[in-house]
Every structure is written in structure tokens, then in C-alpha cells.
Amino acid sequence: MTTESDPTPARGLARLRVRALSPESRHRLTAGLIVLVVIYGAFLRFDAITLKYGPVVRPAWLRAVQQTRATQSVLRPDGLTWDPVPKYPHKEGDWTQYAGDSYTYLQYAREMRSFYGAHYREPVFPFATWVALQLLRNQDVAVSFASAAFSVLAIFATYLLGAYAFSRWVGLGAALAMAVEYDLISAGVIGVRDDAFVCAVLLTAWAMLRYSRDPSRGNAIGVGVAAGIACLTRVFAALFIVPGLAFLLFTDRRPWRSRLGTVGVTVLTAAVIVAPYVINCWVVLGDPVPAFNVHAKIYSETEGRAVTVGQTTTGYIGNLIRSRPMRTADTVALGLTTYPFLNKWRGFDVWIPGAGKWLSWAALLGLFLFAGTRDSRLLLLILATSLVPFSFTWKLIAEWRFTEHAYPFFLIAACVAIGRITAGIRLVAGGGMKHRRPAARTVMFWAAALGLWGRPHGASRGCCPC
């Protein structure tokens, strides 16, 4: 017979685990692990730069370190390697290993005279490239180090968001996935601003979650700062910032005067950060948002259409909707759902074949679970609205990196699902289900969600399931 003074072996092991790992110890453990994950992610990106672009000329110490790196390494699986990038000719007469957007950013960074100077590219990434050029004495590879720095920062930002929204272990798992995914590493060193935008989206989402839980003036300023930086990375970040602020405004339970006051602080802070760039562009270039409207020219040229003088991107999209409404609706629907989801996951197969497939299924389950709480619904809103600008034109320019900022959300969702499944298995194995009953409100919510999800499927039973 078992008594309180004579616990079962299972209870004894549980108590030993609790005593061996106190909350403070767990906090220190996760802090140490995330540092290791970020360092390892930085190491992989350093190797990618070295193998793709070769050692730098100077400084000498950095060149010496790069020369120690080989195509194969015991710290990477055999498939995690990169081929050297060839040199490309340019109309200026020089040959470089950079072309397209990365070469453009190098030019813009070298032309940059002030952070808020009027330009056709938002200033955050060109300024980061300018800083890297100073540190690397004007070598072209500076643009790769600039994008790699944001790629590494995105690992930590993923941890911040996952840990704050769910748990430190969710954040750690998602950060580890960000650190080792092959496509993320490869895209993170080519010298473009997409990793900077990933950081901006993640940090803005984190700041909004903090405000959602504590709508203080300090957190309102934090959201404004993050939102302002996001707009100076890609100006159409406003398309997810505005819905996010509306969500915070209408889900706040305080009196309307307090709600409007703190959201007003956020808007004012963001405006102070963004306004100098917008005003300079308006005065010098005659367009307050040239970085947004220049895409109308790019899209028209890609389609083979004549470029209209003064055409805006909003006008271009409006023409699409009016001239091809059904086709545009289909493009947008796919651009918000299957396209940004299905073009991910391959980069994990280098480590474990088939891992990406299982993670993608876990992510689908996790995204469904996101609908269960207010905080995670905010994340879903930010994810969906941040994809809107790319959903109209992904068939024209289907660059993987344009939807890269959605990847951390998918990975966080996958870790949430894995955590819930693991907790459920442990609960069932321990017999805990006998003493746990879900709240009636929870049962009603999930019953309604499953009903809405299953209704269209039930209506089409006569169709082929494939």
C-alpha cells in the first residue's frame, strides 16, 4: 500500500526533477542555450559568406580566420555547404560578385550622405551597409556582412517573440530552427534587406504583445519605435502596423480616453521617426513614398507593359483588381496561404531528411491553435497583413525571400504544436486526464472553430479528395 510518507517511484522521480531544476536554474539554462544558438547561427552565416565570396582582403585578422574555414567541417553536415559566387559585369565597367538588389544597395550605401536623405530605398539597410563598408574599408562583401548581422539578430528576435508569447522553450526551439535552416542561412548573406525586415516584423510583434498585456506609456513608445524602424526598412510595413494598432485599440478593456491616449503616443512616436524621411522625399523627389511607388514601374516592366509616368503602386494594384478581378482574387488568396507556406521547409532536410515535412504539419496545427488566445490571434493578424503587399504580385516576382518574414511565425507555431502534443502525451501517460476537465468556454470555442473549418469540406464530399 502506498502512503504519503512512502511515495511511488514516479512521484519520487518527479520531485527529484523539480528539485534538480528550479525556476531560476531553468531560466539560466535557457539563457545559456539561446546564447549558444545565436553564436552557432552566426558561425554558419560566417561560413556561408566565406565559402560564397571568399576571404576579405582586410582586416588581416578577419582574413586569417576566414582562411581556416573549409568546404567541409565537423561543425556542419556534409550537405550544408556553398559554392563560390562568380563575378558579374556592370555597366560602370567593374566586375563584382554582387548583382541585382545587393549591388544596388552597395551603390546606395556609397552614395549615402545622411540617414534621412531622400532616396528610392528606405534608409535602414543602406545605412547598415554603409556602416559595414566603413568597418571593412569599402569592400563589396560588406553588404553580405550587413544582411548576415540582421539574419543573426532575427534568431534572437524569434526567441524573444516565442518566449514572450508562449514559453522560453518554444522561443528556443524556433530560434534553433531559424539558426540552422539552410535557405535562411543562404538568403541571409546575399546582401539584401529581407532579414532586416524579418527583424522589424518580429520586434514590432513583440512590442505589440507587451503593450497588449500592459498598455503603459512606456510600452506604447516601444511599439512606436519598433513600428517606425519597420517603416524605414520597408515603408509598406504600415499595412500590418495599422491593423495591429486597431487590434490593440479595440481589444483593450480600459476607457476609450485611455486607449486613444496610449495609441496616440504610439502613432506620434512612429511619426517622429518616419516623418523626416517622408518629408525629404516629398521635397526632393516630389513623392512622399517613392520606395513604395517605384514598384509600379518594376511590376509593369516585368509584365511587359508600358510604364505610365506618375503611376503609383496603389494605382497599379487598382488596375489589376478592375481588369482581372477573379484572377487577382485567386492570386491574393494563394499569396496569403499556400504560397508563403509551401515554399519553406526544404532547408531542414540537410540536417534530417524529411524533417521539414513533419515541421510543416506541426506548423499547420500550431497556426490552428493560435486562434485560441488573444495574444496569438494578434500574431495571426500581423502574419496575414504583413503578407498582403506580396500577395498581389508573387506570380510576377516569386522571390523566396519576399515572404521570409513569415517563416519565424510558422516555426513558432510548429514549436507550440510540438509542445502541446508532448504535454498531452505526458498528461495521458501520467493519468492526469482523470482530474482535468476543459472549461465550457474552451469547448465551445473549439467546437465552433472545428465546425467552421469542416463545413466547406463536408459540402464537397462528392468531389475527388485529391
Stockholm file with secondary structure:
# STOCKHOLM 1.0

chainA/1-466         MTTESDPTPARGLARLRVRALSPESRHRLTAGLIVLVVIYGAFLRFDAITLKYGPVVRPAWLRAVQQTRATQSVLRPDGLTWDPVPKYPHKEGDWTQYAGDSYTYLQYAREMRSFYGAHYREPVFPFATWVALQLLRNQDVAVSFASAAFSVLAIFATYLLGAYAFSRWVGLGAALAMAVEYDLISAGVIGVRDDAFVCAVLLTAWAMLRYSRDPSRGNAIGVGVAAGIACLTRVFAALFIVPGLAFLLFTDRRPWRSRLGTVGVTVLTAAVIVAPYVINCWVVLGDPVPAFNVHAKIYSETEGRAVTVGQTTTGYIGNLIRSRPMRTADTVALGLTTYPFLNKWRGFDVWIPGAGKWLSWAALLGLFLFAGTRDSRLLLLILATSLVPFSFTWKLIAEWRFTEHAYPFFLIAACVAIGRITAGIRLVAGGGMKHRRPAARTVMFWAAALGLWGRPHGASRGCCPC
#=GR chainA/1-466 SS CCBTTBCCHHHHHHHHHHHHSCHHHHHHHHHHHHHHHHHHHHHHHHHHHHHHHCCCSSSHHHHHHHTTCCSSCTTSCTTCCCCCCCCEECTTSCEESCCTHHHHHHHHHHHCCSTTCCCSSCSHHHHHHHHHHHHTTTCTTHHHHHHHHHHHHHHHHHHHHHHHHTCHHHHHHHHHHHHHCHHHHHHTTSSCSHHHHHHHHHHHHHHHHHHHHCCCHHHHHHHHHHHHHHHTTCGGGHHHHHHHHHHHHHHCCSCHHHHHHHHHHHHHHHHHHHHHHHHHHHHHHSCSCHHHHHHHHHHHHHHTCCCCTTCCHHHHHHHHHHHSHHHHHHHHHHHHTHHHHHTCSGGGTTTSTTHHHHHHHHHHHHHHHGGGSHHHHHHHHHHHHHHHHHHTTTTTSCCGGGGGGGHHHHHHHHHHHHHHHHHHHHHHHTTGGGGCCCCHHHHHHHHHHHHHHHHHHHHTTTSCCC
#=GC SS_cons         CCBTTBCCHHHHHHHHHHHHSCHHHHHHHHHHHHHHHHHHHHHHHHHHHHHHHCCCSSSHHHHHHHTTCCSSCTTSCTTCCCCCCCCEECTTSCEESCCTHHHHHHHHHHHCCSTTCCCSSCSHHHHHHHHHHHHTTTCTTHHHHHHHHHHHHHHHHHHHHHHHHTCHHHHHHHHHHHHHCHHHHHHTTSSCSHHHHHHHHHHHHHHHHHHHHCCCHHHHHHHHHHHHHHHTTCGGGHHHHHHHHHHHHHHCCSCHHHHHHHHHHHHHHHHHHHHHHHHHHHHHHSCSCHHHHHHHHHHHHHHTCCCCTTCCHHHHHHHHHHHSHHHHHHHHHHHHTHHHHHTCSGGGTTTSTTHHHHHHHHHHHHHHHGGGSHHHHHHHHHHHHHHHHHHTTTTTSCCGGGGGGGHHHHHHHHHHHHHHHHHHHHHHHTTGGGGCCCCHHHHHHHHHHHHHHHHHHHHTTTSCCC
//
